[in-house]
Amino acid sequence: MEDAICCLGDQMKQLQMKSVMNISDLRLSSTYNFYHDSIPQEARLIFQPLAKLQIRVRDILTEYESPILNDVLFLSNYMMTTFNSKSTPLMKMLTGMEVLQEKVDE
């Protein structure tokens, strides 16, 4: 799994895509639908924090066994492997991040 994270990080660095931090700077078509359409520039921003979260959770799991931490690891891994920044709607990614945040808060 760590190899996949490193590979993903290397691929992201190679793409050198402009980071969109303010959605108002982005020009959206009049037919854009937040629930069904993606914005790759925004969607790709979740992968680096997810990778860092996985590394930290693994470090904690070496000292403490916790079903909640296992859930956090599972959810973050699921999101990194199944969410595609070019095709996954932002709403789906946002919902996934909210569920993950609730688990982390527990």
LUMFI-799230 format. One record per residue (C-alpha): chain; residue in one letter; residue number from 1; x, y, z. Coordinates in nm, 3 decimals. Layout:
! LUMFI-799230
> A_A_NUM_X_Y_Z
...
END
This chain:
! LUMFI-799230
> A_M_1_0.000_0.000_0.000
> A_E_2_0.284_0.238_0.080
> A_D_3_0.420_0.177_-0.271
> A_A_4_0.085_0.284_-0.416
> A_I_5_0.089_0.601_-0.208
> A_C_6_0.443_0.686_-0.317
> A_C_7_0.357_0.611_-0.679
> A_L_8_0.047_0.830_-0.662
> A_G_9_0.247_1.111_-0.507
> A_D_10_0.510_1.088_-0.780
> A_Q_11_0.244_1.090_-1.051
> A_M_12_0.083_1.399_-0.901
> A_K_13_0.417_1.582_-0.895
> A_Q_14_0.478_1.493_-1.259
> A_L_15_0.146_1.635_-1.370
> A_Q_16_0.232_1.979_-1.233
> A_M_17_-0.132_2.085_-1.247
> A_K_18_-0.219_2.432_-1.120
> A_S_19_-0.366_2.420_-0.774
> A_V_20_-0.711_2.575_-0.753
> A_M_21_-0.758_2.708_-0.403
> A_N_22_-1.039_2.953_-0.471
> A_I_23_-1.336_2.816_-0.660
> A_S_24_-1.428_3.165_-0.773
> A_D_25_-1.113_3.168_-0.989
> A_L_26_-1.243_2.872_-1.185
> A_R_27_-1.466_2.928_-1.489
> A_L_28_-1.753_2.681_-1.490
> A_S_29_-1.992_2.620_-1.773
> A_S_30_-2.353_2.723_-1.725
> A_T_31_-2.450_2.355_-1.729
> A_Y_32_-2.214_2.255_-1.445
> A_N_33_-2.383_2.038_-1.182
> A_F_34_-2.203_1.998_-0.847
> A_Y_35_-2.380_1.668_-0.782
> A_H_36_-2.290_1.500_-1.111
> A_D_37_-1.988_1.676_-1.264
> A_S_38_-1.624_1.681_-1.159
> A_I_39_-1.360_1.951_-1.141
> A_P_40_-1.028_1.766_-1.168
> A_Q_41_-0.825_2.062_-1.041
> A_E_42_-1.021_2.065_-0.717
> A_A_43_-1.075_1.690_-0.684
> A_R_44_-0.707_1.605_-0.696
> A_L_45_-0.643_1.817_-0.385
> A_I_46_-0.778_1.544_-0.154
> A_F_47_-0.519_1.279_-0.241
> A_Q_48_-0.214_1.423_-0.064
> A_P_49_-0.394_1.480_0.269
> A_L_50_-0.540_1.129_0.245
> A_A_51_-0.193_0.982_0.192
> A_K_52_-0.059_1.174_0.494
> A_L_53_-0.356_1.059_0.702
> A_Q_54_-0.291_0.696_0.610
> A_I_55_0.074_0.723_0.711
> A_R_56_-0.016_0.879_1.046
> A_V_57_-0.290_0.622_1.117
> A_R_58_-0.048_0.338_1.042
> A_D_59_0.202_0.488_1.287
> A_I_60_-0.063_0.505_1.557
> A_L_61_-0.183_0.150_1.482
> A_T_62_0.165_0.014_1.561
> A_E_63_0.115_0.131_1.920
> A_Y_64_-0.263_0.110_1.970
> A_E_65_-0.511_-0.132_1.818
> A_S_66_-0.842_0.036_1.742
> A_P_67_-1.138_-0.062_1.523
> A_I_68_-1.205_0.307_1.458
> A_L_69_-0.852_0.358_1.327
> A_N_70_-0.899_0.053_1.106
> A_D_71_-1.218_0.213_0.972
> A_V_72_-1.029_0.539_0.903
> A_L_73_-0.760_0.345_0.718
> A_F_74_-1.020_0.150_0.520
> A_L_75_-1.218_0.462_0.421
> A_S_76_-0.914_0.661_0.320
> A_N_77_-0.781_0.368_0.118
> A_Y_78_-1.120_0.323_-0.049
> A_M_79_-1.131_0.691_-0.143
> A_M_80_-0.778_0.690_-0.283
> A_T_81_-0.834_0.380_-0.493
> A_T_82_-1.187_0.436_-0.624
> A_F_83_-1.218_0.813_-0.658
> A_N_84_-1.099_0.938_-0.994
> A_S_85_-1.037_1.312_-1.006
> A_K_86_-1.150_1.332_-1.369
> A_S_87_-1.482_1.151_-1.333
> A_T_88_-1.592_1.146_-0.967
> A_P_89_-1.841_1.423_-0.882
> A_L_90_-1.725_1.668_-0.619
> A_M_91_-2.033_1.596_-0.409
> A_K_92_-1.933_1.230_-0.378
> A_M_93_-1.581_1.330_-0.273
> A_L_94_-1.714_1.583_-0.024
> A_T_95_-1.946_1.326_0.130
> A_G_96_-1.660_1.078_0.159
> A_M_97_-1.442_1.336_0.328
> A_E_98_-1.721_1.422_0.574
> A_V_99_-1.766_1.054_0.667
> A_L_100_-1.391_1.021_0.709
> A_Q_101_-1.377_1.332_0.928
> A_E_102_-1.651_1.192_1.153
> A_K_103_-1.447_0.871_1.199
> A_V_104_-1.130_1.068_1.273
> A_D_105_-1.320_1.281_1.528
> A_E_106_-1.432_0.963_1.707
END
